[in-house]
Amino acid sequence: MPTRILVTKKTVLKEAVLVVGLPGIGLVGKIAVDYLLKQFKTEKIAEILSDSFPPSVHTKDSKVFLIKDDLFHFNYKGKDFLFLAGPVQPTLDFKVGSSHEHYEFSETLINYFKSVGVVEIITLAGINVGDNRLNKKPEVIVAGTEESVIELWKKFGAKEDKKEGLISGAAGLLVGIGRLHNIKGVCLMGETNPQLVYGDHGSAKQVVELISKRFGFTVKMKSIEKEAKHIEKTFKELTSGLEQPLEDEPKVDKLSYVR
């Protein structure tokens, strides 16, 4: 079964902005979008199914459902926003999947988004900065389709990292394929550490604040701030006793991979 978009409510959109937050490193994008959805009064307009998702079903109240992502619509002060959220995206483990699945998934979504009037794509992800994550306040790194959109996000506090790197998964491909369809876009990457397997709420908080500044959203931050402090405190306690790397251990300059 290729990627299918089941429209549950037809909606007329005008120059809509798409915000994507699917699972990835530090769960930064997922936490950020899920938090915004709790703050806003949105309406689900579509469900996304794909054979690139795990071969499992979700059960609730003894009923069986296919695993899916959801698309929500939100109109704020006359401007349309779409939020793509959910528990899954195509796997990066090529022992069970392939790169074709990623492209098919992203291409199908882009064709749909273009048809309903999306003119800007914002994907949210995490970027691995290792142990530096807990030594300073996490920043949000921006990469985009053109200089003008990069500069726009920098005005609101995003940072530019000119080092060469890769953005894996939907966070990268939706922006990249969108560019082929003349849809401008950016990937906003919150600095994180992959060991934060239960999610980096502190990094997600920075992403939420950046998006709120750009669009003038009113978002209560108390809940995510509390969770961020708890996660970071626990992580520091867990890592404080770990053995430090040897001084003569060779350092390798690596590409920065995100998801």
C-alpha positions as CSV (number, residue, x, y, z in Angstrom):
1,M,0.0,0.0,0.0
2,P,1.7,3.2,-1.1
3,T,1.2,6.4,0.8
4,R,-2.5,7.3,1.0
5,I,-4.0,10.6,2.2
6,L,-7.6,10.1,3.5
7,V,-9.3,13.5,3.6
8,T,-11.7,13.6,6.5
9,K,-12.8,17.2,5.9
10,K,-12.4,19.3,2.8
11,T,-11.1,22.8,3.6
12,V,-10.4,25.8,1.4
13,L,-7.0,27.2,2.2
14,K,-5.3,30.4,1.1
15,E,-1.5,30.6,1.1
16,A,-1.2,28.1,3.9
17,V,1.8,27.4,6.0
18,L,2.7,23.8,6.8
19,V,4.4,22.8,10.0
20,V,5.8,19.3,10.3
21,G,6.8,17.6,13.5
22,L,7.4,13.8,13.2
23,P,9.6,11.6,15.4
24,G,13.3,12.0,15.1
25,I,16.4,12.7,17.2
26,G,15.5,14.0,20.7
27,L,11.9,13.9,19.5
28,V,12.3,17.7,19.1
29,G,10.0,18.2,16.2
30,K,7.3,15.9,17.5
31,I,7.2,17.5,21.0
32,A,7.1,21.0,19.5
33,V,4.2,20.3,17.2
34,D,2.3,18.2,19.7
35,Y,2.6,21.1,22.2
36,L,1.3,23.6,19.7
37,L,-1.7,21.4,18.9
38,K,-2.6,21.3,22.6
39,Q,-2.5,25.1,22.7
40,F,-4.6,25.7,19.6
41,K,-8.1,24.8,18.7
42,T,-7.4,22.8,15.5
43,E,-9.5,20.6,13.3
44,K,-8.3,17.3,11.8
45,I,-8.7,17.3,8.1
46,A,-6.8,14.2,6.9
47,E,-5.1,11.0,7.9
48,I,-1.9,9.7,6.3
49,L,-1.3,5.9,5.8
50,S,1.7,4.3,4.3
51,D,3.3,0.9,3.9
52,S,6.6,2.5,4.9
53,F,5.3,2.7,8.4
54,P,5.9,-0.2,10.9
55,P,3.9,-3.3,10.0
56,S,1.7,-3.1,13.0
57,V,-1.7,-2.0,14.1
58,H,-2.8,0.2,17.0
59,T,-5.5,-1.2,19.3
60,K,-7.9,0.8,21.5
61,D,-11.0,-0.4,23.2
62,S,-10.4,-3.7,21.6
63,K,-10.7,-2.1,18.1
64,V,-7.9,-2.3,15.5
65,F,-6.6,0.7,13.6
66,L,-3.8,1.2,11.1
67,I,-0.9,3.3,12.4
68,K,-1.2,6.8,10.9
69,D,-0.1,10.4,11.0
70,D,-2.7,13.2,11.2
71,L,-3.1,16.6,9.5
72,F,-4.7,19.4,11.4
73,H,-6.0,22.8,10.2
74,F,-5.7,26.0,12.2
75,N,-6.8,29.5,11.2
76,Y,-5.1,32.3,13.1
77,K,-6.1,35.9,12.5
78,G,-7.2,35.0,9.0
79,K,-4.0,33.0,8.1
80,D,-4.2,29.2,7.4
81,F,-1.8,26.8,9.0
82,L,-1.5,23.0,8.6
83,F,0.2,20.8,11.2
84,L,1.4,17.3,10.3
85,A,1.8,15.2,13.5
86,G,1.9,11.6,14.4
87,P,3.9,8.7,15.9
88,V,5.7,7.5,12.7
89,Q,7.6,8.3,9.5
90,P,9.4,6.0,7.1
91,T,12.2,4.1,8.8
92,L,15.9,5.0,8.2
93,D,16.9,1.4,8.9
94,F,17.5,0.1,5.3
95,K,17.4,-3.5,6.5
96,V,13.6,-3.2,6.8
97,G,13.0,-0.3,4.4
98,S,14.4,1.6,1.4
99,S,15.2,5.1,0.3
100,H,12.4,4.8,-2.3
101,E,9.8,4.7,0.5
102,H,11.1,8.0,1.9
103,Y,10.8,9.7,-1.5
104,E,7.4,8.2,-2.3
105,F,6.1,9.3,1.1
106,S,7.4,12.9,0.7
107,E,6.5,13.3,-2.9
108,T,2.9,12.1,-2.3
109,L,2.5,14.6,0.6
110,I,4.0,17.5,-1.4
111,N,1.7,16.9,-4.3
112,Y,-1.3,17.0,-1.9
113,F,0.0,20.1,0.0
114,K,0.5,22.0,-3.3
115,S,-3.0,21.1,-4.5
116,V,-4.6,22.6,-1.3
117,G,-2.7,25.8,-1.3
118,V,0.4,25.4,0.8
119,V,3.0,28.0,0.0
120,E,5.5,27.5,2.8
121,I,6.9,24.4,4.6
122,I,8.5,24.4,8.0
123,T,9.8,21.1,9.2
124,L,11.0,20.7,12.8
125,A,13.9,18.4,13.8
126,G,16.8,17.9,16.2
127,I,20.5,18.3,15.5
128,N,23.0,16.4,17.5
129,V,25.5,18.6,19.4
130,G,26.6,15.9,21.8
131,D,27.5,16.8,25.4
132,N,27.4,20.5,24.5
133,R,23.6,20.2,24.7
134,L,23.7,20.5,28.5
135,N,26.5,23.1,28.7
136,K,24.4,25.9,27.3
137,K,21.0,26.9,26.2
138,P,20.0,25.1,23.1
139,E,19.9,27.1,19.9
140,V,17.7,26.6,16.8
141,I,19.6,26.1,13.6
142,V,17.9,27.0,10.3
143,A,18.5,25.6,6.8
144,G,16.2,26.7,4.0
145,T,15.5,26.7,0.3
146,E,16.6,30.3,-0.3
147,E,18.6,33.0,1.4
148,S,15.5,35.2,2.0
149,V,13.7,32.7,4.1
150,I,16.9,31.9,6.1
151,E,17.5,35.6,6.8
152,L,13.8,35.9,7.9
153,W,14.2,33.2,10.5
154,K,17.5,34.6,11.7
155,K,15.7,37.9,12.5
156,F,13.6,35.9,15.0
157,G,16.5,34.2,16.7
158,A,17.5,31.2,14.5
159,K,21.2,30.6,13.9
160,E,22.8,29.6,10.6
161,D,25.3,26.8,10.5
162,K,27.3,26.8,7.3
163,K,29.0,23.5,8.0
164,E,28.2,20.8,5.5
165,G,25.7,18.2,6.8
166,L,22.7,16.0,6.1
167,I,19.0,16.3,7.1
168,S,17.6,12.8,7.0
169,G,14.0,11.6,6.7
170,A,10.9,13.7,6.2
171,A,12.3,16.8,7.8
172,G,14.8,17.1,5.0
173,L,12.9,15.6,2.0
174,L,9.7,17.6,2.4
175,V,11.7,20.8,2.2
176,G,13.9,19.5,-0.6
177,I,11.1,18.1,-2.8
178,G,9.0,21.1,-2.0
179,R,11.7,23.3,-3.5
180,L,11.3,21.3,-6.8
181,H,7.7,22.4,-6.7
182,N,8.6,26.0,-6.0
183,I,7.4,25.9,-2.4
184,K,9.7,27.8,-0.1
185,G,10.7,26.1,3.1
186,V,13.0,25.7,6.0
187,C,14.0,23.0,8.5
188,L,14.3,24.4,12.1
189,M,16.7,22.1,14.1
190,G,16.8,22.3,17.8
191,E,20.2,21.4,19.4
192,T,19.9,18.1,21.3
193,N,21.6,15.0,22.4
194,P,20.5,11.6,21.0
195,Q,20.7,10.1,24.5
196,L,17.6,12.1,25.4
197,V,15.5,9.2,24.2
198,Y,12.4,10.3,26.1
199,G,12.5,13.6,24.3
200,D,14.3,17.0,24.6
201,H,11.6,19.3,25.9
202,G,14.1,22.1,26.4
203,S,15.1,22.1,22.8
204,A,11.5,21.8,21.6
205,K,10.6,24.8,23.8
206,Q,13.2,26.9,21.9
207,V,11.6,25.8,18.6
208,V,8.1,26.6,19.9
209,E,9.2,30.1,21.0
210,L,10.8,30.8,17.7
211,I,7.7,29.8,15.7
212,S,5.5,31.8,18.1
213,K,7.7,34.9,17.5
214,R,7.5,34.6,13.7
215,F,3.7,34.2,13.6
216,G,2.6,36.0,16.7
217,F,1.1,32.9,18.4
218,T,0.2,33.2,22.1
219,V,1.5,30.1,23.7
220,K,1.6,29.2,27.4
221,M,5.1,27.8,28.1
222,K,4.8,26.7,31.8
223,S,4.1,23.0,31.1
224,I,6.9,22.5,28.6
225,E,9.3,24.5,30.8
226,K,8.6,22.2,33.8
227,E,9.1,19.1,31.7
228,A,12.3,20.5,30.2
229,K,13.8,21.1,33.7
230,H,12.9,17.6,34.8
231,I,14.4,15.9,31.7
232,E,17.6,17.9,31.9
233,K,18.1,17.3,35.6
234,T,17.6,13.6,35.2
235,F,20.0,13.5,32.2
236,K,22.7,15.3,34.1
237,E,22.4,12.9,37.0
238,L,22.7,9.9,34.6
239,T,25.7,11.2,32.7
240,S,27.6,12.7,35.7
241,G,29.2,9.4,36.5
242,L,30.1,8.4,33.0
243,E,33.8,8.0,32.2
244,Q,35.2,11.0,30.3
245,P,37.0,10.3,26.9
246,L,40.7,9.9,27.0
247,E,42.7,13.1,26.1
248,D,44.6,11.4,23.4
249,E,41.5,9.9,21.8
250,P,41.4,11.0,18.2
251,K,38.8,13.6,17.2
252,V,36.9,13.1,14.0
253,D,35.3,16.0,12.2
254,K,31.9,14.6,11.2
255,L,29.0,15.8,9.2
256,S,26.0,16.8,11.3
257,Y,23.2,14.4,10.8
258,V,19.7,15.3,11.9
259,R,16.3,13.8,11.7
